[in-house]
Structure formats: structure tokens, C-alpha cells
């Protein structure tokens, strides 16, 4: 992982939540969960809702401009667009979602089969992205409805089975996540602790290395993410001479 001083070892992106309707007639994104990372929404404009399934059951949280909502690992979440919903997304453990720390709520038989899951989640060739993003969203919504209805009826067995299947699906690649967390948020926390300890004994030498950094936005059209169209940002620290030449 490249060095970054961006706060907390997090990542940041702009999200335009999908405005077209899924199979159930609701406009929005693909329900999914993260196994290790916490995600936060800072709503920039529009209105919508966050539909979630967690340890307390099913919930719908309204989203309006200025809303700040975050959800911890294991929270199945679905962004619903009720009109021009745009969000700044902060994600803990930068790099983990891209390394597979997300599982969509496809029907149980797909989540239980690694090959079937990989096929369902793939966006294929660039010219297929829009169609396949809509198709996988509809599949995820179908599975989400099953989990939601079961939880509402007091039956947690399907949710627990999904958790187990999601864990099995990512288990082989999870070892590399330890390195990502160690090189990112853990390293930043250790550096902050070291600086606090230094200040406590009168050593402020680290202040001389203070710098301003600017993120680089991804070029071209926003990519098709799980919840909508994404503009990501490279928050890697770069040398001062490179910063000044941008």
C-alpha cells in the first residue's frame, strides 16, 4: 500500500446513487455488506434513504442534504434514491473494499458458489457495464428481500446463513487484508501515538515536516459501483515538488 497521511487510513469518493428502478420498483443501489470496514455517508444533495439489516433487524434511515450516517461491518445496506441523491463516501481501511471486503446479497445458491458469485458480480467488458450493473443489482435486491422478510418475521436463520456464506466466499483472500490494515490505519495510529509521546516530552521536531497534499480525482466517466456511479480519489502522499507541478 502506498504511503498516505489522509486521515485515519480511509478512502474518499463521490457517489451518485443509481436513479433507475430495481426489480422491486425502488430506485437505488445494490444491497451488500462489508466484512471488516466501516462506511460513512455524508449527503451532499437530494434525498433518499438507507435500508439496512443488522443485529437489530431491518431499518430505514432517511437521507437528506447534510445527513451523516455510518454503518459498521456486517451491516447489509441499500442506498435508495428518492431524488438526486449524491453522497461523499468515507470508507475505513482504504483498499479493503477493492480487495474483496464486500459481498452482495445475491440469492443463497449464488453466494454459496464461488464461481457463480464471481460470474454474477462481474461487470464484463466496458460496453456491458451499465447492463450488467443493473442485472447484478436486481439479483442483490432479490436476495435482500428474502433476508429482510425473514428478519421481519423473527427468523434470523437466513441472515446467519448469509453471514457464514459471505465469510467462506472471501476467506482465501482475507489474509492480505491484514497487511492492508497494518500498512494503513494501524501505521497511522502508531505514528500519531509516537508524535503524542514526543510532544509530551517537549519534542516537536516532526512539525518541520508538515505538508499540504491534494487528492487526484479519477479521470473519465464515473465508474459503476455497487451503490451508484463513483468518482474515486487517489489520496497517496506525493513529494512536494510533484505537488507543485500539478
C-alpha positions in Angstrom: 0.0 0.0 0.0 1.3 3.5 -0.9 2.0 5.9 2.0 -0.7 8.3 2.8 -1.4 10.8 5.6 -5.0 11.1 4.6 -6.9 11.0 8.0 -7.4 7.6 9.5 -6.2 5.4 6.6 -9.5 6.0 5.0 -10.6 6.4 1.3 -13.0 9.1 -0.1 -15.2 9.1 -3.1 -18.2 10.9 -4.6 -21.3 8.8 -5.2 -24.3 9.5 -7.4 -26.7 6.8 -6.3 -28.4 5.0 -9.1 -31.6 6.7 -10.2 -33.2 3.8 -12.1 -35.6 1.3 -10.6 -34.6 -2.2 -9.5 -36.9 -5.2 -9.9 -39.0 -4.2 -6.9 -39.6 -0.7 -8.3 -37.3 1.0 -5.9 -34.5 3.3 -7.3 -31.1 2.8 -5.8 -28.1 0.6 -5.4 -27.1 -3.0 -4.9 -27.5 -4.2 -1.3 -24.3 -5.6 0.2 -22.2 -5.8 3.3 -18.5 -5.2 4.3 -16.8 -7.8 6.4 -14.1 -5.6 8.0 -14.7 -2.0 7.0 -17.0 0.8 8.4 -18.6 3.1 5.8 -19.9 6.6 6.2 -22.3 8.7 4.0 -22.1 12.5 4.0 -25.1 13.5 2.0 -24.3 16.4 -0.4 -27.7 16.8 -2.1 -31.0 15.3 -2.8 -33.0 12.9 -0.7 -33.3 9.2 -0.2 -32.9 6.5 2.5 -30.6 3.9 3.7 -32.2 0.5 4.1 -30.3 -1.8 6.5 -30.3 -5.2 8.0 -28.1 -5.6 11.1 -28.1 -7.2 14.6 -31.2 -5.2 15.5 -33.2 -6.2 12.4 -34.4 -4.2 9.4 -34.4 -0.4 9.5 -34.8 2.5 7.1 -32.9 5.8 7.8 -33.9 8.9 5.9 -31.2 10.7 4.0 -31.3 14.5 3.2 -28.6 17.1 2.4 -26.4 17.4 5.5 -27.1 13.9 6.8 -24.1 11.9 8.2 -24.7 8.2 8.7 -22.2 5.4 9.2 -22.5 1.7 9.5 -20.2 -1.0 10.9 -19.0 -4.3 9.3 -21.8 -6.8 8.8 -24.5 -4.1 8.1 -26.3 -5.0 5.0 -27.1 -1.7 3.3 -29.0 -0.5 0.3 -28.9 3.2 -0.8 -32.4 4.3 -2.0 -32.6 7.4 -4.3 -35.7 9.5 -3.9 -34.3 12.3 -6.0 -30.8 13.4 -7.0 -29.1 11.7 -4.1 -25.4 12.5 -4.0 -23.1 11.4 -1.3 -19.5 11.7 -0.2 -18.4 8.3 1.0 -15.7 7.7 3.6 -14.5 4.1 3.9 -12.2 2.8 6.6 -9.3 0.6 5.7 -8.6 2.1 2.3 -8.0 -0.5 -0.2 -10.0 -3.3 1.5 -13.2 -2.9 -0.5 -11.2 -3.2 -3.7 -9.5 -6.3 -2.2 -12.9 -8.0 -1.8 -14.2 -6.7 1.5 -17.8 -6.6 0.2 -20.3 -9.3 -0.6 -23.6 -8.6 -2.4 -26.8 -10.2 -1.1 -27.4 -12.4 -4.1 -29.7 -15.4 -3.6 -28.3 -18.1 -1.3 -27.4 -20.5 -4.0 -25.2 -17.9 -5.7 -23.4 -16.7 -2.6 -22.7 -20.4 -1.7 -21.0 -21.0 -5.1 -17.7 -19.0 -5.6 -17.8 -19.4 -9.4 -21.5 -18.4 -9.7 -20.8 -15.4 -7.4 -17.9 -14.3 -9.5 -19.9 -14.5 -12.7 -22.8 -12.6 -11.1 -20.7 -9.8 -9.7 -18.6 -9.3 -12.9 -19.3 -6.2 -15.0 -17.7 -7.8 -18.1 -16.4 -5.6 -20.9 -16.8 -1.8 -20.7 -19.7 -1.7 -23.1 -21.6 -4.2 -20.9 -21.1 -2.3 -17.6 -24.4 -0.5 -17.4 -26.5 -3.5 -18.3 -24.6 -5.9 -16.0 -24.6 -3.4 -13.1 -28.4 -3.3 -13.3 -28.6 -7.1 -13.6 -26.4 -7.7 -10.5 -28.3 -5.0 -8.6 -31.6 -6.8 -9.3 -30.1 -10.1 -8.1 -28.8 -8.5 -4.9 -32.2 -6.9 -4.3 -33.9 -10.3 -4.7 -31.7 -11.8 -2.0 -32.1 -8.7 0.2 -35.9 -9.0 0.1 -35.6 -12.6 1.3 -33.3 -11.6 4.2 -35.4 -8.6 5.1 -38.7 -10.5 5.1 -37.2 -13.3 7.2 -35.8 -10.9 9.8 -39.1 -9.0 10.0 -40.8 -12.4 10.7 -38.4 -13.1 13.5 -36.4 -15.7 11.6 -32.7 -14.9 11.7 -31.6 -18.2 10.1 -31.3 -16.9 6.5 -29.3 -13.9 7.7 -26.9 -16.1 9.7 -26.5 -18.4 6.7 -25.7 -15.4 4.5 -23.0 -14.2 7.0 -21.5 -17.7 7.0 -21.5 -17.9 3.2 -20.1 -14.4 2.8 -17.2 -15.4 5.2 -16.5 -18.5 3.3 -16.6 -16.7 0.0 -13.7 -14.3 1.0 -11.7 -16.4 3.4 -8.9 -17.3 1.0 -8.2 -13.7 0.1 -8.6 -12.3 3.6 -5.0 -12.9 4.7 -3.8 -9.9 2.5 -6.3 -7.7 4.4 -4.1 -7.9 7.5 -1.3 -6.3 5.6 -3.5 -3.5 4.3 -4.8 -2.7 7.7 -1.3 -2.8 9.2 0.1 -0.5 6.5 -2.8 1.9 6.6 -4.9 2.8 9.7 -2.6 0.8 12.2 0.5 2.5 10.9 -1.2 5.9 11.1 -2.4 5.3 14.7 1.1 4.2 15.7 2.6 7.3 14.1 0.1 9.5 16.0 0.9 7.8 19.2 4.6 8.4 18.6 4.1 12.1 17.9 1.9 12.5 21.0 4.6 10.8 23.1 7.2 13.1 21.6 5.2 16.3 22.3 4.7 15.1 25.9 8.4 15.3 26.5 8.9 18.6 24.6 9.9 17.2 21.2 8.1 18.9 18.4 10.6 18.2 15.6 8.0 16.5 13.5 6.3 19.8 12.9 9.1 20.8 10.5 7.9 18.1 8.0 4.3 19.5 7.8 3.0 19.5 4.2 -0.2 20.1 2.3 -1.4 17.4 -0.1 -4.1 17.4 -2.8 -6.1 14.3 -3.9 -6.2 13.4 -7.6 -9.7 12.5 -8.9 -10.1 9.5 -11.2 -10.3 10.5 -14.8 -13.0 9.9 -17.3 -16.6 8.9 -16.6 -17.6 7.8 -13.1 -17.3 4.0 -12.8 -20.2 1.7 -12.0 -20.1 0.9 -8.3 -22.4 -1.1 -6.1 -24.5 1.8 -5.0 -24.1 4.1 -8.0 -21.7 6.0 -10.2 -18.4 6.6 -8.4 -15.6 9.2 -8.7 -12.7 7.9 -6.6 -9.7 9.9 -5.4 -6.0 9.0 -5.1 -5.0 10.2 -1.6 -1.4 8.9 -1.8 1.1 11.4 -0.5 3.4 12.7 -3.2 6.7 14.6 -2.9 6.4 18.4 -2.6 8.0 19.0 -6.0 5.4 16.8 -7.6 2.6 18.6 -5.8 3.7 22.0 -7.0 3.9 20.8 -10.6 0.2 19.6 -10.7 
